[in-house]
Amino acid sequence: MSHEKPRKALEIQLEKEIAQGVYANLAVVTHTDAEVTLDFVYVQPQEILGTVRSRVIVSPRHAKRLFLALQENLGRYERAFGEIKIDVPSDPPEIQPYH
């Protein structure tokens, strides 16, 4: 007989404004020893100025869990829809500090 407490399901609320989401076509990832910052950026085609649409700051442990969750979900996606092909530029653009 186990004396463990039953786990309660986590409820998550999603506000209407947040549910719309934001589109980003670039992510800038920076870190310190204590946190990982993910800036989601939109860059218009043929432009050299991008706009940060959302910034998410997480602990390194949570960043690792996010990485593993993305890896698992992209694996499922590719099994269902085929390999995601990406171009790896030989000369990626330099990203300037934020203004």
N, CA and C atoms as an extended XYZ file, in Angstrom:
297
Properties=species:S:1:pos:R:3:atomname:S:1:resname:S:1:resid:I:1 pbc="F F F"
N         0.842       -1.181        0.000 N   MET     1
C         0.000        0.000        0.000 CA  MET     1
C         0.887        1.244        0.000 C   MET     1
N         0.617        2.129       -0.905 N   SER     2
C         1.406        3.342       -1.047 CA  SER     2
C         0.765        4.486       -0.280 C   SER     2
N         1.615        5.311        0.318 N   HIS     3
C         1.127        6.479        1.050 CA  HIS     3
C         1.396        7.772        0.284 C   HIS     3
N         1.643        7.651       -1.030 N   GLU     4
C         1.894        8.835       -1.843 CA  GLU     4
C         0.599        9.590       -2.080 C   GLU     4
N         0.723       10.918       -2.089 N   LYS     5
C        -0.440       11.755       -2.373 CA  LYS     5
C        -0.729       11.687       -3.867 C   LYS     5
N        -2.014       11.631       -4.237 N   PRO     6
C        -2.333       11.654       -5.676 CA  PRO     6
C        -1.941       13.006       -6.267 C   PRO     6
N        -1.390       12.975       -7.478 N   ARG     7
C        -0.996       14.217       -8.141 CA  ARG     7
C        -2.220       14.892       -8.722 C   ARG     7
N        -2.283       16.182       -8.540 N   LYS     8
C        -3.376       16.965       -9.114 CA  LYS     8
C        -2.977       17.426      -10.505 C   LYS     8
N        -3.941       17.500      -11.391 N   ALA     9
C        -3.689       17.984      -12.752 CA  ALA     9
C        -3.445       19.481      -12.715 C   ALA     9
N        -2.497       19.932      -13.504 N   LEU    10
C        -2.189       21.349      -13.608 CA  LEU    10
C        -3.192       22.009      -14.542 C   LEU    10
N        -3.809       23.066      -14.071 N   GLU    11
C        -4.710       23.846      -14.921 CA  GLU    11
C        -3.970       25.077      -15.407 C   GLU    11
N        -4.079       25.357      -16.684 N   ILE    12
C        -3.418       26.518      -17.268 CA  ILE    12
C        -4.477       27.388      -17.924 C   ILE    12
N        -4.479       28.668      -17.574 N   GLN    13
C        -5.408       29.610      -18.201 CA  GLN    13
C        -4.696       30.301      -19.356 C   GLN    13
N        -5.422       30.522      -20.418 N   LEU    14
C        -4.877       31.197      -21.591 CA  LEU    14
C        -5.740       32.417      -21.883 C   LEU    14
N        -5.169       33.596      -21.625 N   GLU    15
C        -5.896       34.835      -21.865 CA  GLU    15
C        -6.116       35.032      -23.363 C   GLU    15
N        -7.234       35.659      -23.710 N   LYS    16
C        -7.620       35.858      -25.108 CA  LYS    16
C        -6.525       36.563      -25.925 C   LYS    16
N        -5.907       37.598      -25.352 N   GLU    17
C        -4.892       38.358      -26.074 CA  GLU    17
C        -3.646       37.503      -26.326 C   GLU    17
N        -3.287       36.682      -25.371 N   ILE    18
C        -2.116       35.825      -25.504 CA  ILE    18
C        -2.395       34.680      -26.472 C   ILE    18
N        -3.629       34.203      -26.508 N   ALA    19
C        -3.998       33.063      -27.363 CA  ALA    19
C        -3.764       33.361      -28.836 C   ALA    19
N        -3.778       34.623      -29.222 N   GLN    20
C        -3.548       34.987      -30.621 CA  GLN    20
C        -2.116       34.698      -31.034 C   GLN    20
N        -1.193       34.718      -30.090 N   GLY    21
C         0.206       34.450      -30.383 CA  GLY    21
C         0.858       35.564      -31.174 C   GLY    21
N         2.145       35.431      -31.399 N   VAL    22
C         2.893       36.358      -32.234 CA  VAL    22
C         3.737       35.536      -33.193 C   VAL    22
N         3.970       36.059      -34.379 N   TYR    23
C         4.783       35.368      -35.368 CA  TYR    23
C         6.222       35.853      -35.250 C   TYR    23
N         7.160       34.927      -35.282 N   ALA    24
C         8.581       35.259      -35.285 CA  ALA    24
C         9.274       34.368      -36.303 C   ALA    24
N        10.259       34.934      -36.993 N   ASN    25
C        11.028       34.136      -37.946 CA  ASN    25
C        12.512       34.104      -37.594 C   ASN    25
N        12.818       34.540      -36.375 N   LEU    26
C        14.186       34.507      -35.877 CA  LEU    26
C        14.133       34.428      -34.358 C   LEU    26
N        15.006       33.640      -33.785 N   ALA    27
C        15.132       33.598      -32.328 CA  ALA    27
C        16.580       33.908      -31.972 C   ALA    27
N        16.766       34.796      -31.016 N   VAL    28
C        18.092       35.132      -30.513 CA  VAL    28
C        18.170       34.567      -29.106 C   VAL    28
N        19.156       33.724      -28.873 N   VAL    29
C        19.301       33.063      -27.578 CA  VAL    29
C        20.581       33.551      -26.923 C   VAL    29
N        20.446       34.082      -25.701 N   THR    30
C        21.601       34.505      -24.918 CA  THR    30
C        21.476       33.890      -23.531 C   THR    30
N        22.576       33.906      -22.791 N   HIS    31
C        22.520       33.301      -21.461 CA  HIS    31
C        23.555       33.896      -20.516 C   HIS    31
N        23.262       33.725      -19.239 N   THR    32
C        24.221       33.947      -18.170 CA  THR    32
C        24.310       32.619      -17.427 C   THR    32
N        25.026       32.604      -16.316 N   ASP    33
C        25.087       31.355      -15.556 CA  ASP    33
C        23.757       31.042      -14.878 C   ASP    33
N        22.871       32.034      -14.767 N   ALA    34
C        21.628       31.849      -14.022 CA  ALA    34
C        20.371       31.793      -14.875 C   ALA    34
N        20.445       32.273      -16.127 N   GLU    35
C        19.228       32.317      -16.940 CA  GLU    35
C        19.541       32.259      -18.425 C   GLU    35
N        18.527       31.841      -19.170 N   VAL    36
C        18.596       31.809      -20.630 CA  VAL    36
C        17.496       32.735      -21.137 C   VAL    36
N        17.867       33.651      -22.033 N   THR    37
C        16.913       34.598      -22.590 CA  THR    37
C        16.646       34.233      -24.045 C   THR    37
N        15.366       34.105      -24.371 N   LEU    38
C        14.926       33.797      -25.730 CA  LEU    38
C        14.182       35.017      -26.255 C   LEU    38
N        14.745       35.674      -27.239 N   ASP    39
C        14.075       36.797      -27.891 CA  ASP    39
C        13.541       36.305      -29.225 C   ASP    39
N        12.231       36.415      -29.408 N   PHE    40
C        11.587       36.013      -30.647 CA  PHE    40
C        11.390       37.262      -31.479 C   PHE    40
N        11.967       37.252      -32.685 N   VAL    41
C        12.099       38.445      -33.520 CA  VAL    41
C        11.376       38.226      -34.842 C   VAL    41
N        10.802       39.300      -35.371 N   TYR    42
C        10.260       39.270      -36.728 CA  TYR    42
C        11.104       40.197      -37.591 C   TYR    42
N        11.619       39.643      -38.695 N   VAL    43
C        12.380       40.423      -39.678 CA  VAL    43
C        11.614       40.352      -40.991 C   VAL    43
N        11.224       41.512      -41.508 N   GLN    44
C        10.530       41.549      -42.793 CA  GLN    44
C        11.480       41.095      -43.895 C   GLN    44
N        10.961       40.413      -44.912 N   PRO    45
C        11.820       40.010      -46.035 CA  PRO    45
C        12.533       41.218      -46.635 C   PRO    45
N        13.788       41.027      -46.981 N   GLN    46
C        14.622       42.043      -47.620 CA  GLN    46
C        14.930       43.236      -46.708 C   GLN    46
N        14.676       43.127      -45.425 N   GLU    47
C        14.971       44.216      -44.488 CA  GLU    47
C        16.163       43.833      -43.621 C   GLU    47
N        16.782       44.819      -42.996 N   ILE    48
C        17.899       44.552      -42.093 CA  ILE    48
C        17.579       44.960      -40.654 C   ILE    48
N        16.317       45.300      -40.404 N   LEU    49
C        15.905       45.674      -39.060 CA  LEU    49
C        14.831       44.715      -38.586 C   LEU    49
N        15.074       44.069      -37.467 N   GLY    50
C        14.088       43.158      -36.897 CA  GLY    50
C        13.484       43.760      -35.643 C   GLY    50
N        12.315       43.259      -35.254 N   THR    51
C        11.619       43.734      -34.063 CA  THR    51
C        11.398       42.570      -33.116 C   THR    51
N        11.815       42.741      -31.856 N   VAL    52
C        11.558       41.708      -30.860 CA  VAL    52
C        10.062       41.697      -30.587 C   VAL    52
N         9.429       40.558      -30.820 N   ARG    53
C         7.990       40.423      -30.592 CA  ARG    53
C         7.690       39.900      -29.193 C   ARG    53
N         8.619       39.095      -28.654 N   SER    54
C         8.406       38.521      -27.336 CA  SER    54
C         9.746       38.116      -26.745 C   SER    54
N         9.894       38.290      -25.443 N   ARG    55
C        11.094       37.862      -24.728 CA  ARG    55
C        10.662       36.914      -23.628 C   ARG    55
N        11.304       35.762      -23.561 N   VAL    56
C        11.024       34.777      -22.524 CA  VAL    56
C        12.342       34.479      -21.817 C   VAL    56
N        12.348       34.598      -20.495 N   ILE    57
C        13.542       34.339      -19.701 CA  ILE    57
C        13.263       33.123      -18.828 C   ILE    57
N        14.140       32.125      -18.917 N   VAL    58
C        13.947       30.874      -18.185 CA  VAL    58
C        15.253       30.475      -17.498 C   VAL    58
N        15.133       29.553      -16.554 N   SER    59
C        16.322       29.003      -15.915 CA  SER    59
C        17.009       28.044      -16.889 C   SER    59
N        18.300       27.782      -16.710 N   PRO    60
C        18.969       26.799      -17.575 CA  PRO    60
C        18.297       25.421      -17.531 C   PRO    60
N        17.822       24.998      -16.377 N   ARG    61
C        17.145       23.702      -16.276 CA  ARG    61
C        15.870       23.690      -17.109 C   ARG    61
N        15.112       24.788      -17.045 N   HIS    62
C        13.881       24.848      -17.844 CA  HIS    62
C        14.216       24.927      -19.335 C   HIS    62
N        15.289       25.640      -19.687 N   ALA    63
C        15.710       25.709      -21.091 CA  ALA    63
C        16.035       24.308      -21.611 C   ALA    63
N        16.669       23.495      -20.783 N   LYS    64
C        16.991       22.120      -21.195 CA  LYS    64
C        15.711       21.309      -21.385 C   LYS    64
N        14.737       21.479      -20.479 N   ARG    65
C        13.449       20.786      -20.638 CA  ARG    65
C        12.739       21.261      -21.898 C   ARG    65
N        12.805       22.552      -22.197 N   LEU    66
C        12.209       23.089      -23.421 CA  LEU    66
C        12.884       22.491      -24.649 C   LEU    66
N        14.210       22.429      -24.633 N   PHE    67
C        14.965       21.824      -25.729 CA  PHE    67
C        14.514       20.379      -25.963 C   PHE    67
N        14.406       19.598      -24.890 N   LEU    68
C        13.998       18.193      -25.024 CA  LEU    68
C        12.562       18.077      -25.527 C   LEU    68
N        11.674       18.963      -25.063 N   ALA    69
C        10.279       18.939      -25.525 CA  ALA    69
C        10.198       19.297      -27.007 C   ALA    69
N        10.968       20.294      -27.441 N   LEU    70
C        10.999       20.656      -28.868 CA  LEU    70
C        11.555       19.509      -29.699 C   LEU    70
N        12.611       18.894      -29.217 N   GLN    71
C        13.214       17.767      -29.930 CA  GLN    71
C        12.201       16.629      -30.100 C   GLN    71
N        11.501       16.302      -29.032 N   GLU    72
C        10.494       15.232      -29.088 CA  GLU    72
C         9.353       15.582      -30.038 C   GLU    72
N         8.844       16.807      -29.939 N   ASN    73
C         7.711       17.208      -30.775 CA  ASN    73
C         8.093       17.347      -32.242 C   ASN    73
N         9.292       17.843      -32.532 N   LEU    74
C         9.722       17.922      -33.928 CA  LEU    74
C         9.947       16.529      -34.504 C   LEU    74
N        10.392       15.596      -33.671 N   GLY    75
C        10.503       14.206      -34.116 CA  GLY    75
C         9.144       13.643      -34.499 C   GLY    75
N         8.141       13.906      -33.681 N   ARG    76
C         6.769       13.458      -34.002 CA  ARG    76
C         6.282       14.104      -35.301 C   ARG    76
N         6.540       15.412      -35.436 N   TYR    77
C         6.125       16.135      -36.640 CA  TYR    77
C         6.743       15.496      -37.875 C   TYR    77
N         8.064       15.240      -37.820 N   GLU    78
C         8.742       14.678      -38.986 CA  GLU    78
C         8.274       13.257      -39.296 C   GLU    78
N         7.945       12.491      -38.282 N   ARG    79
C         7.415       11.150      -38.540 CA  ARG    79
C         6.052       11.236      -39.240 C   ARG    79
N         5.286       12.257      -38.910 N   ALA    80
C         3.953       12.417      -39.503 CA  ALA    80
C         4.002       13.089      -40.874 C   ALA    80
N         4.886       14.078      -41.056 N   PHE    81
C         4.841       14.909      -42.256 CA  PHE    81
C         6.123       14.899      -43.088 C   PHE    81
N         7.148       14.235      -42.626 N   GLY    82
C         8.408       14.202      -43.366 CA  GLY    82
C         9.443       15.137      -42.769 C   GLY    82
N        10.663       14.950      -43.218 N   GLU    83
C        11.788       15.709      -42.689 CA  GLU    83
C        11.634       17.209      -42.944 C   GLU    83
N        11.979       17.993      -41.957 N   ILE    84
C        12.014       19.451      -42.093 CA  ILE    84
C        13.401       19.795      -42.608 C   ILE    84
N        13.450       20.334      -43.801 N   LYS    85
C        14.739       20.702      -44.382 CA  LYS    85
C        15.008       22.175      -44.092 C   LYS    85
N        16.221       22.458      -43.640 N   ILE    86
C        16.599       23.846      -43.381 CA  ILE    86
C        17.899       24.144      -44.099 C   ILE    86
N        18.029       25.381      -44.537 N   ASP    87
C        19.278       25.842      -45.127 CA  ASP    87
C        20.162       26.349      -43.999 C   ASP    87
N        21.393       25.926      -43.991 N   VAL    88
C        22.355       26.435      -43.019 CA  VAL    88
C        23.274       27.372      -43.780 C   VAL    88
N        23.101       28.689      -43.578 N   PRO    89
C        23.910       29.636      -44.349 CA  PRO    89
C        25.394       29.491      -44.009 C   PRO    89
N        26.233       29.529      -45.047 N   SER    90
C        27.676       29.439      -44.820 CA  SER    90
C        28.195       30.724      -44.194 C   SER    90
N        27.485       31.817      -44.405 N   ASP    91
C        27.880       33.111      -43.861 CA  ASP    91
C        26.667       33.746      -43.181 C   ASP    91
N        26.327       33.300      -41.950 N   PRO    92
C        25.132       33.843      -41.300 CA  PRO    92
C        25.281       35.340      -41.017 C   PRO    92
N        24.161       36.071      -41.023 N   PRO    93
C        24.249       37.509      -40.781 CA  PRO    93
C        24.681       37.791      -39.346 C   PRO    93
N        25.417       38.868      -39.194 N   GLU    94
C        25.816       39.315      -37.859 CA  GLU    94
C        24.624       40.023      -37.230 C   GLU    94
N        24.377       39.737      -35.959 N   ILE    95
C        23.272       40.378      -35.264 CA  ILE    95
C        23.831       41.450      -34.357 C   ILE    95
N        23.376       42.683      -34.573 N   GLN    96
C        23.841       43.833      -33.796 CA  GLN    96
C        23.098       43.894      -32.458 C   GLN    96
N        23.725       44.494      -31.448 N   PRO    97
C        23.050       44.655      -30.149 CA  PRO    97
C        21.747       45.453      -30.307 C   PRO    97
N        20.855       45.245      -29.349 N   TYR    98
C        19.565       45.942      -29.379 CA  TYR    98
C        19.744       47.414      -29.090 C   TYR    98
N        18.840       48.201      -29.680 N   HIS    99
C        18.850       49.669      -29.443 CA  HIS    99
C        17.844       50.002      -28.383 C   HIS    99
